């Protein structure tokens, strides 16, 4: 449960940062990332989320033997 909450917080933070960067670019802010940098963030986020999801599936399918 704690891992799920931590993952949800990570997802939210990562997507929120990307949203703010896109908004800064759209508004023409001088320190906003260019389109290539935004695409790179999306690629990196995708790789990270794929890794986290794979870990979640691996942990959730691991069976723990009951203690006798």
C-alpha positions as a printed Julia matrix, in Angstrom:
68×3 Matrix{Float64}:
  0.0     0.0     0.0
  2.75    2.46    0.91
  4.53    1.72   -2.36
  1.35    2.44   -4.31
  0.96    5.8    -2.56
  4.61    6.64   -3.2
  4.24    5.67   -6.87
  1.09    7.76   -7.21
  2.89   10.74   -5.67
  5.8    10.22   -8.07
  3.47   10.02  -11.07
  1.64   13.16  -10.03
  4.85   15.1    -9.43
  6.4    14.03  -12.72
  3.3    14.81  -14.77
  2.79   18.13  -12.97
  6.39   19.16  -13.71
  5.92   18.24  -17.37
  2.64   20.18  -17.5
  4.32   23.28  -16.06
  7.2    23.02  -18.51
  4.77   22.75  -21.44
  2.81   25.72  -20.16
  5.98   27.8   -19.82
  6.9    26.99  -23.42
  3.4    27.77  -24.65
  3.47   31.14  -22.85
  6.89   31.93  -24.31
  8.73   32.23  -21.01
 12.44   32.85  -21.6
 13.67   29.96  -19.43
 11.15   27.46  -20.84
 12.5    24.23  -22.34
 12.42   23.81  -26.1
 10.32   21.15  -27.78
 13.21   18.67  -28.01
 13.83   18.95  -24.26
 10.14   18.34  -23.59
 10.18   15.24  -25.79
 13.24   14.0   -23.91
 11.4    14.44  -20.6
  8.49   12.42  -21.94
 10.83    9.65  -23.12
 12.56    9.55  -19.74
  9.25    9.56  -17.9
  7.97    6.7   -20.04
 11.06    4.61  -19.27
 10.8     5.33  -15.56
  7.07    4.55  -15.39
  7.58    1.35  -17.34
 10.25    0.28  -14.86
  8.08    1.13  -11.83
  5.1    -0.71  -13.3
  7.25   -3.77  -13.97
  8.43   -3.72  -10.36
  4.85   -3.38   -9.12
  3.76   -6.4   -11.17
  6.76   -8.41  -10.03
  6.11   -7.66   -6.35
  2.37   -8.26   -6.59
  2.87  -11.68   -8.2
  5.48  -12.84   -5.71
  3.98  -15.38   -3.36
  5.12  -15.47    0.22
  4.95  -18.83    1.96
  2.8   -18.76    5.12
  4.62  -19.03    8.41
  3.91  -22.36   10.12
